[in-house]
C-alpha cells in the first residue's frame, strides 16, 4: 500500500472539508477588517501595516502539497484525574476534538490536556519528519508512538510560556511503523482560560523547518530586535535627559521605550523568573503605562498642557498596582483585561481626538504624523484587547508590538530633529556671541587706541607746555630781550643780529607747535604756520596771498611729519623773502588728479632766476649755509613726498606733493 503521508485526515463532514484548504488558516479576515477600519477612520497608517501583517499569516509559510494537517480528527482527554499525567494515556475516554482548539470556547476547565492523532501508513517514509505547532498556550510536549521527541520547556509552575513562540519537534521516520501510528501532544497552561492548541502539522522536516523559521522570524526575532533597539534608545535618551532636564520630552520618550520594551518581554521570554501571575500582571501594567507615556509625550512634544488628563492617567497607572493583590489568575484576567484595559481604549481614542484637533487648529505636520502612528497603535492595540477578551480569534496572536517600529522611527526622528535644531540654534547663538565678542573686542581696541592717543596727546601737551615755560622763562625770554636790545641799538649789524634772533624764536615756535596734537590736520597746521610767519613777512614788507582751498580730512600727523612739512614751507618762504625781493608770495593748495595734495609757494620776481643763471649750484647760492634745498629734499623724502622747484623769468615756485596715504 502507498504511504499516506501528505494528505489531510478528517472525521468531519466531507462536504464541509472539501471547502477547506490544506494550508493553515490565518489573518486574512482580520486583516480585511483592519483595512476597512483604517479606511473608515481615514488612517494612512493602514497602508503601512496591512501588507506587513499579511505576510505573518500562517497560510504563507508552508506549501499545500508538502504538509498534512490534523485539523479535525485529533482527540482530547478530558478526565481531570488524569490531567496531571506526564505520559501518554491509553484509555477509552478520548473524545473527538477539532483543531484549532481554544479552551475558553470549548469550555475546558483543567490546566492540562492530552491530544492524540492516529493515522495509518503502509511503510515509514525515507525522509526525516517533524511535528510543527504554530501556536500553543502555554507549553507542549510531543510523543510519537509513546516515545517522547521533545517539549517546549518547563511543565511545573511557572509553566514555560510559548504562546508567541512556534514549536517544532523533529523525529526519525524509524519511530513510525507500518499500520496505525499515534501522535500524542501534551498541552499545559497556567489557567484553562488561556489554554489553546493551534493546527497541527506533520510532514517532511525540510518543509516544516522553513515554516517554523519564518514564523519565528516575524513573531520572535523581529520583536527581539525591536525591543533591543528600544532599550538602547531608552538608555541613550534617558542619559541625554539627565543633561537636559529642561527638555522633558526626551525623558518621557525614554519611559515610553522602557515600558514598551518591558511589555515585549512577554512575547519571547519562555521561562519567566517570577510567578506566572505576577509576570502576567507586569505585562498588563506595562502596556497601560506605555499608552499613558505615549499620550504624555504627545502633550510635552506639542507643548499642550492637559493637567486633568495627566492626573487621570496618573491615577489609572497607580491604581494598576492593585492588580498584584488579586487572589487568583481568573481575577487578574478579569480586572486586568476586562476592566483596567477598557481605560486604555478610552485613552487611545482621546489621543486620536487630541492630535486631530491640534492638526485642524494649527495644521501641524508633526501632529498629523503622530496621529497616523498613534491611530495604528490604537487599532492594533484594540485588536489585541478584543483578542485577549475572546472577542477575536486568539489564533491570530498579538500584533501591537509591530506598531512600535514606525512609532519609534517617527518619534526618534522628531527628537533627533529637535536635537539638531537645538544644536543649530546653539551654534547660531555661539556664532552671534562670537561676533558680538569680536565687535566688543574691536570697540575695546578702538577705545584703547583712543585712550592711548589721548594719553599720548596729554603727554605731548605737558611736554610742550614745559618747553614753552622753559623757553619763556629761560633762553626764550633771553632771546626776546636780546632781540629788543639789538632793535633799540640800531645799525645794520644790530638789525641783522636782531633778525637772526627773531628767526631762532620762530624756529623754536615751530618745533614746539609740531608737538601739538591739534596740528595733526593739514589745514590746522598751515593756519598755525601762517600765524608764526606773519611777523617775519611784515618785517620784510611781503604780502602773503592765502589760497588754501578745501582740503579733505587727512590722517593724523606725527610730530616728526608735521615738523618736516612746516620746515619745508618755512624754508621756501624764507628763501623767497631773502633772495627774490618779491613783495608778494602766494601759498596755494590743490588736489591732484590722483587725489594727492599739493602745496605751492610762489613769488613773482626774477632775482631768483638771475641767481640761478649765475650759479649752477642753486642750493649754495639760495640758502644760508648752502644746504637749504638739500634739507628741503631730504625732509620731503622722509615723509615720502615729492618736491618740485621751478625757476623762470617770472619767479620761482616750490611745490610739495604729499603722498596719497595722507588722506
C-alpha positions in Angstrom: 0.0 0.0 0.0 1.3 3.5 -0.7 2.4 5.8 2.1 -0.5 8.1 3.1 1.6 11.0 4.1 0.9 14.5 2.7 -2.8 14.0 2.9 -5.4 15.6 5.1 -7.2 13.2 7.6 -10.6 14.3 8.8 -13.6 12.7 10.6 -15.9 15.6 10.0 -18.3 16.0 7.2 -16.5 15.5 3.9 -18.5 18.2 2.1 -17.6 20.7 4.6 -13.9 19.7 4.4 -14.0 19.9 0.7 -14.3 23.6 1.0 -11.2 23.9 3.3 -7.7 24.4 2.1 -4.8 22.2 3.1 -2.9 25.2 4.4 -3.5 26.6 7.9 -6.0 29.5 8.2 -4.6 32.8 9.3 -5.1 36.6 9.3 -7.0 37.2 6.1 -10.4 38.0 7.6 -8.9 40.1 10.4 -6.7 42.0 8.0 -9.6 42.9 5.8 -11.5 44.1 8.8 -8.4 46.1 10.0 -8.1 47.6 6.5 -11.7 48.6 6.4 -11.4 50.1 9.9 -8.3 52.1 8.8 -10.2 53.4 5.7 -13.2 54.2 7.8 -11.3 56.5 10.2 -9.1 57.8 7.4 -5.8 56.4 8.8 -3.0 56.3 6.4 -1.1 54.0 8.8 -3.1 51.1 7.5 -1.3 51.4 4.2 1.9 50.6 6.1 0.6 47.9 8.4 -1.8 46.0 6.2 0.9 44.5 3.8 3.3 43.8 6.7 0.7 42.0 8.8 -0.5 40.0 5.8 2.9 38.2 5.5 2.6 37.0 9.0 -0.4 34.8 8.1 0.3 31.1 8.7 -1.1 30.3 5.2 2.0 31.8 3.8 4.6 29.6 5.5 4.0 26.1 4.1 3.3 24.6 0.6 0.0 22.9 0.5 1.3 19.7 -1.2 4.1 19.2 1.4 2.2 19.1 4.7 -0.7 17.1 6.1 -2.7 18.6 8.9 -4.7 17.1 11.7 -7.2 19.9 11.9 -10.3 17.9 12.9 -9.6 14.3 13.8 -7.3 14.7 16.9 -8.8 13.7 20.2 -8.7 15.2 23.6 -8.6 13.5 27.0 -10.9 15.4 29.4 -10.7 13.2 32.5 -9.5 15.7 35.2 -8.0 13.0 37.4 -5.6 12.2 34.5 -4.9 15.8 33.7 -1.6 15.8 35.6 -0.1 12.8 33.8 3.2 13.3 32.2 3.0 10.2 30.0 0.6 9.3 27.1 -2.6 7.7 28.3 -4.4 4.9 26.6 -7.9 4.8 27.9 -11.4 4.7 26.4 -12.1 8.3 27.4 -10.8 10.0 24.3 -13.4 12.4 22.8 -13.4 13.8 19.3 -11.7 17.3 19.2 -11.3 19.5 16.2 -8.3 21.8 15.9 -7.6 24.6 16.5 -8.9 24.3 20.0 -9.4 27.4 22.2 -10.0 26.1 25.7 -12.2 29.1 26.6 -14.5 28.5 23.7 -14.6 24.7 24.2 -15.2 25.3 27.9 -12.3 23.2 29.2 -11.6 23.7 32.9 -8.4 21.7 33.6 -4.9 23.1 33.4 -3.6 20.2 31.2 -5.0 18.1 28.4 -3.7 15.4 26.0 -4.3 15.3 22.3 -4.0 12.2 20.2 -3.8 11.9 16.4 -4.0 8.4 14.9 -3.1 7.6 11.3 -2.3 4.6 9.2 0.7 4.2 6.8 1.9 1.3 4.7 5.5 1.8 5.5 7.7 4.5 7.1 8.8 7.3 4.7 12.5 7.7 3.8 12.8 11.3 4.9 13.2 12.9 8.4 9.9 14.1 9.7 8.8 16.8 12.1 5.7 17.9 14.2 5.1 21.7 13.9 2.9 23.6 16.3 2.4 27.2 15.2 0.8 28.2 18.5 0.2 26.6 21.8 -0.5 28.1 25.2 1.4 27.7 27.2 3.6 24.6 26.8 3.5 21.4 24.8 5.4 18.0 24.7 5.1 15.6 21.7 5.3 11.8 21.7 5.4 9.5 18.6 4.1 6.1 19.4 4.6 6.6 23.2 8.2 7.8 22.6 9.0 11.4 23.8 10.5 13.5 21.0 10.6 17.0 22.7 8.9 19.6 24.7 8.8 23.5 24.8 10.1 23.9 28.3 9.2 23.5 31.9 5.8 22.0 32.8 5.9 22.8 36.5 4.8 26.2 37.7 5.6 28.7 36.2 4.8 26.9 33.0 7.0 27.7 30.1 5.3 30.5 28.1 5.3 29.5 24.3 2.1 31.5 23.5 4.0 33.6 20.9 6.7 31.0 20.2 6.1 28.4 17.4 7.4 24.9 18.3 8.9 22.3 16.0 9.9 18.7 17.1 11.9 16.6 14.7 12.0 12.8 14.7 13.3 9.9 12.7 11.0 8.1 10.4 12.1 4.9 12.2 9.7 5.8 15.0 6.8 5.1 12.7 5.6 1.6 11.8 3.5 0.1 9.1 -0.1 0.3 10.1 -1.6 2.6 12.8 0.6 5.3 14.5 -0.2 7.7 17.2 1.0 11.3 17.8 0.4 12.4 21.4 0.5 16.1 22.4 0.6 17.2 26.0 -0.6 20.8 26.5 -0.5 22.6 29.8 -1.5 26.2 30.6 -1.2 28.3 33.7 -5.0 28.6 33.6 -7.7 26.9 31.5 -8.8 30.4 30.4 -5.6 30.9 28.4 -5.1 27.3 27.1 -5.2 26.6 23.3 -3.7 24.5 20.6 -3.5 25.7 17.1 -3.5 23.5 13.9 -1.1 20.5 13.9 1.4 20.0 11.1 3.2 16.7 10.5 5.4 16.3 7.4 8.9 16.4 6.0 11.4 18.1 8.2 12.9 20.3 5.5 9.5 21.8 4.7 8.3 22.4 8.2 11.6 23.8 9.4 11.3 26.6 6.9 7.8 27.3 8.1 8.9 27.4 11.7 11.9 29.6 10.9 9.8 32.2 9.1 7.2 32.3 11.8 9.9 32.5 14.4 11.5 35.4 12.5 8.3 37.5 12.3 7.0 36.5 15.7 10.1 36.4 17.9 13.3 37.5 16.2 11.8 40.7 14.8 10.3 41.6 18.2 13.6 40.9 19.9 15.4 43.3 17.5 12.7 46.0 18.0 12.9 45.6 21.8 16.7 45.7 21.7 16.6 49.0 19.7 14.0 50.4 22.1 16.1 49.5 25.1 19.3 51.1 23.7 17.3 54.2 22.7 15.7 54.4 26.2 19.1 54.3 27.9 20.6 56.9 25.5 17.6 59.3 25.7 17.5 58.8 29.5 21.1 59.8 29.8 20.5 62.7 27.4 17.6 63.9 29.5 19.8 63.8 32.6 21.9 66.5 31.0 18.9 68.4 29.5 16.3 68.2 32.3 14.6 71.3 31.0 13.6 69.3 27.9 11.2 66.8 29.4 10.2 65.3 26.0 13.4 63.2 26.0 12.8 61.8 29.4 9.1 61.0 28.6 10.0 59.2 25.4 12.6 57.2 27.3 9.8 56.0 29.6 7.7 55.1 26.5 10.6 52.9 25.1 11.3 51.4 28.5 7.7 50.4 29.3 7.1 49.2 25.8 10.3 47.1 25.8 9.3 45.6 29.2 5.9 44.7 27.7 7.5 43.0 24.7 9.5 40.7 27.1 6.2 38.7 27.5 6.4 37.8 23.8 9.8 36.0 23.7 10.8 35.1 27.2 9.7 31.4 27.7 11.0 30.6 31.2 9.9 33.5 33.4 11.9 34.3 36.6 8.8 35.0 38.8 5.4 33.6 39.3 3.2 33.4 36.2 0.5 35.6 37.9 3.0 38.3 38.7 4.5 38.1 35.2 1.1 38.5 33.6 0.4 41.4 35.9 3.6 43.2 34.8 2.7 42.5 31.1 -0.8 44.1 31.7 0.7 47.1 33.6 3.5 47.9 31.2 1.0 48.0 28.3 -1.1 50.6 30.2 2.0 52.6 31.2 3.1 52.6 27.6 -0.1 54.1 26.4 -0.1 56.7 29.1 3.5 57.6 28.4 2.8 58.0 24.7 0.0 60.4 25.4 2.2 62.3 27.9 4.9 62.5 25.2 2.3 64.0 22.8 1.4 66.7 25.3 5.0 67.6 26.0 6.3 67.5 22.4 3.4 69.6 21.1 3.6 71.9 24.2 -0.1 71.3 25.0 -0.6 71.0 28.7 -3.6 68.9 29.8 -3.4 68.8 33.6 -6.7 67.0 34.1 -5.9 64.2 31.6 -2.4 63.8 33.1 -4.0 63.4 36.6 -6.5 60.8 35.3 -3.7 58.8 33.6 -1.5 59.1 36.7 -4.3 57.7 38.9 -5.0 54.9 36.4 -1.3 54.0 36.3 -1.0 53.9 40.1 -4.3 52.0 40.5 -2.8 49.3 38.3 -0.6 48.2 41.2 -3.8 46.8 42.9 -3.7 44.0 40.3 -0.9 42.4 42.3 -3.5 41.9 45.1 -5.9 39.9 43.0 -6.4 36.5 44.7 -6.1 34.2 41.6 -5.3 34.1 37.9 -9.0 34.3 36.9 -9.5 37.5 39.0 -6.3 39.0 37.4 -7.6 38.4 33.9 -10.9 39.9 34.7 -9.7 43.1 36.4 -6.7 43.4 34.2 -8.1 42.7 30.7 -11.8 43.4 31.1 -11.7 46.4 33.4 -8.2 48.1 33.5 -7.7 47.8 29.7 -11.0 49.4 29.0 -9.4 52.7 30.1 -6.6 52.2 27.6 -9.2 52.1 24.8 -10.6 55.4 26.1 -7.1 56.9 26.4 -6.3 55.8 22.8 -9.5 57.4 21.5 -8.7 60.6 23.4 -5.2 60.7 22.0 -6.5 60.4 18.4 -9.1 63.2 19.0 -6.4 65.4 20.7 -3.9 65.0 17.8 -6.7 65.5 15.2 -7.8 68.7 16.9 -4.2 70.0 17.1 -3.8 69.3 13.4 -7.1 71.1 12.5 -6.2 74.2 14.5 -2.5 74.5 13.7 -2.0 72.4 10.5 0.9 70.8 12.3 2.7 68.2 10.2 4.1 66.7 13.4 0.6 66.3 14.9 -0.6 64.7 11.6 2.3 62.1 11.6 1.8 61.4 15.3 -1.9 60.9 14.6 -1.1 58.3 11.9 1.2 56.4 14.2 -1.0 56.8 17.2 -4.0 55.6 15.3 -2.1 52.5 14.2 -1.3 51.8 17.9 -5.0 52.3 18.8 -6.2 49.9 16.0 -3.6 47.2 16.6 -3.9 47.5 20.4 -7.7 47.4 20.0 -7.3 44.1 18.1 -5.2 42.7 20.9 -7.6 43.7 23.6 -10.5 42.2 21.7 -8.5 39.0 21.2 -7.4 38.7 24.8 -11.1 39.2 25.9 -12.2 36.4 23.5 -14.0 38.8 21.1 -11.5 38.0 18.3 -9.8 34.8 17.3 -6.8 34.2 19.6 -5.0 32.2 17.0 -4.1 35.4 15.2 -1.7 36.3 18.0 -0.7 39.7 19.4 0.2 42.4 16.9 0.5 45.7 18.8 4.3 45.1 19.1 4.7 45.8 15.4 3.3 49.3 15.7 6.3 50.1 17.9 8.7 50.1 14.8 7.1 53.1 12.9 6.3 54.8 16.2 10.0 54.5 17.4 11.2 55.7 14.0 8.9 58.7 13.9 9.3 59.8 17.5 13.0 59.1 17.3 13.2 61.3 14.2 11.2 64.0 16.0 13.7 64.0 18.9 16.7 63.8 16.6 15.4 66.8 14.6 14.7 68.6 17.8 18.2 67.9 18.9 19.7 69.0 15.6 17.6 72.2 15.7 18.7 72.9 19.3 22.3 72.2 18.2 21.9 74.6 15.2 20.4 77.2 17.5 23.2 76.8 19.9 25.7 77.1 17.1 23.9 80.2 15.8 24.0 81.7 19.3 27.6 80.8 19.6 28.4 82.5 16.3 26.3 85.5 17.3 28.1 85.6 20.6 31.5 85.3 18.9 30.6 88.1 16.6 29.4 90.3 19.5 32.6 89.5 21.3 34.6 90.3 18.2 32.8 93.6 17.8 33.2 94.4 21.5 36.9 93.5 21.2 37.2 95.9 18.3 35.4 98.5 20.3 37.7 98.0 23.2 40.7 98.1 20.9 39.4 101.3 19.4 38.8 102.7 22.9 42.2 101.6 23.9 43.7 103.3 20.9 41.8 106.5 21.7 42.9 106.4 25.3 46.4 105.8 24.1 46.2 108.7 21.7 44.7 110.9 24.3 47.3 109.9 26.8 50.0 110.5 24.2 48.4 113.9 23.4 48.3 114.7 27.1 52.0 113.8 27.5 52.9 115.8 24.4 50.8 118.7 25.6 52.5 118.6 29.0 55.9 118.4 27.3 55.0 121.3 25.0 53.9 123.4 28.0 57.1 122.5 29.8 59.2 123.5 26.8 57.2 126.7 26.4 57.7 127.6 30.0 61.4 126.7 29.7 61.7 128.8 26.6 59.7 131.7 28.1 61.5 131.6 31.4 64.9 130.6 30.1 66.7 131.1 26.8 63.4 132.0 25.0 63.0 135.0 27.3 66.7 135.9 27.0 66.4 135.7 23.1 63.4 138.1 23.2 65.2 140.5 25.5 68.3 140.4 23.3 66.2 141.0 20.2 64.6 144.0 21.7 68.0 145.3 22.8 69.5 145.0 19.4 66.5 146.6 17.8 66.9 149.7 20.1 70.6 150.0 19.3 70.1 150.5 15.6 72.7 149.9 12.9 73.0 147.2 10.3 74.9 144.8 12.4 72.4 145.0 15.3 69.4 144.7 12.9 70.9 141.6 11.3 71.6 140.2 14.8 68.0 141.0 15.8 66.7 139.3 12.7 68.7 136.2 13.4 67.4 136.1 16.9 63.8 136.5 15.7 64.3 133.6 13.3 65.6 131.5 16.2 62.4 132.4 18.1 60.3 131.4 15.1 62.1 128.1 14.8 61.5 127.4 18.4 57.8 128.1 18.0 57.7 125.7 15.0 59.4 122.9 16.9 57.0 123.4 19.8 54.0 123.6 17.6 54.9 120.3 15.9 54.3 118.7 19.2 50.8 120.0 19.4 48.3 117.1 18.8 45.9 119.6 17.4 48.2 120.1 14.4 47.6 116.6 13.2 45.3 118.0 10.5 46.9 119.7 7.4 44.6 122.7 7.4 45.2 123.5 11.0 49.0 123.0 10.5 49.0 125.5 7.6 47.0 128.0 9.6 49.4 127.8 12.5 52.3 128.3 10.1 50.6 131.5 8.8 50.4 132.9 12.3 54.0 132.1 13.1 55.4 133.6 9.9 53.2 136.8 9.9 55.8 138.8 11.9 58.6 137.8 9.6 56.5 138.7 6.5 55.5 142.0 7.9 59.1 142.9 8.8 60.1 142.1 5.2 57.3 144.0 3.7 55.9 140.9 1.9 52.2 140.2 1.4 51.1 136.6 1.7 48.3 135.6 -0.6 46.5 132.7 1.1 44.8 130.4 -1.3 44.2 127.3 0.8 41.3 125.5 -0.7 39.1 122.9 1.0 41.3 120.0 1.8 39.8 116.6 2.5 40.4 115.1 6.0 43.9 113.8 6.4 45.3 111.1 8.7 46.8 112.2 12.0 50.3 113.6 11.5 53.1 112.6 13.8 55.1 115.4 15.3 58.0 114.5 13.1 55.9 114.6 10.0 54.4 117.9 11.0 57.8 119.4 11.6 59.1 118.3 8.2 56.2 119.9 6.4 56.5 123.1 8.5 60.3 123.3 7.9 59.9 122.8 4.1 57.2 125.6 3.9 59.3 127.9 6.2 62.4 127.3 4.1 60.6 128.1 0.9 59.1 131.3 2.2 62.3 132.4 3.9 64.3 131.8 0.7 61.8 133.8 -1.3 62.0 136.7 1.2 65.8 136.7 1.3 66.6 136.1 -2.3 63.8 137.0 -4.7 62.9 140.5 -3.5 59.3 139.8 -4.3 56.7 141.7 -2.3 54.0 139.1 -2.9 54.2 135.4 -2.0 51.3 133.0 -2.8 50.6 129.8 -0.9 48.1 127.6 -2.7 46.8 124.1 -2.0 45.3 121.9 -4.8 44.1 118.3 -5.2 45.9 116.4 -7.9 44.2 114.0 -10.3 45.5 111.1 -8.3 44.0 112.6 -5.1 47.3 113.8 -3.8 47.6 117.2 -2.0 49.9 119.7 -3.5 51.2 122.8 -1.6 52.7 125.5 -3.8 54.7 128.6 -2.7 55.3 131.1 -5.5 56.9 134.5 -5.8 56.8 136.9 -8.8 60.3 138.5 -9.2 63.2 137.3 -11.3 66.1 137.8 -8.9 66.0 134.1 -8.1 66.2 133.3 -11.8 69.2 135.6 -12.2 70.9 134.0 -9.3 70.3 130.5 -10.7 71.7 131.6 -14.1 74.8 133.0 -12.5 75.4 130.0 -10.2 74.7 126.4 -11.4 74.7 125.2 -7.8 71.4 126.9 -6.7 71.5 125.1 -3.4 74.6 127.0 -2.2 73.6 130.5 -3.5 70.0 130.4 -2.3 70.3 129.2 1.3 72.3 130.2 4.2 75.0 127.7 4.7 74.4 126.4 1.2 72.3 123.4 2.3 68.7 124.8 2.1 67.5 122.9 -0.9 69.2 119.7 0.2 67.5 119.9 3.5 64.1 120.5 1.8 64.6 117.5 -0.4 65.8 115.4 2.5 62.8 116.3 4.6 60.4 115.6 1.6 62.0 112.2 1.2 61.5 111.5 4.9 57.7 111.8 4.5 57.6 110.1 1.1 56.6 113.4 -0.5 57.8 114.9 -3.8 59.4 118.3 -4.0 59.4 120.2 -7.3 61.3 123.5 -7.8 60.5 125.6 -10.9 62.5 128.7 -11.7 61.9 131.0 -14.7 61.9 134.7 -15.6 58.6 135.2 -13.8 59.8 133.9 -10.4 60.2 130.7 -8.5 57.7 128.1 -7.5 58.2 125.4 -4.9 55.7 122.5 -4.9 55.4 119.9 -2.2 53.2 117.0 -3.2 52.2 114.9 -0.3 51.7 111.1 -0.7 48.2 109.7 -1.2 48.3 107.9 2.1 48.0 111.3 3.9 44.3 111.2 3.0 
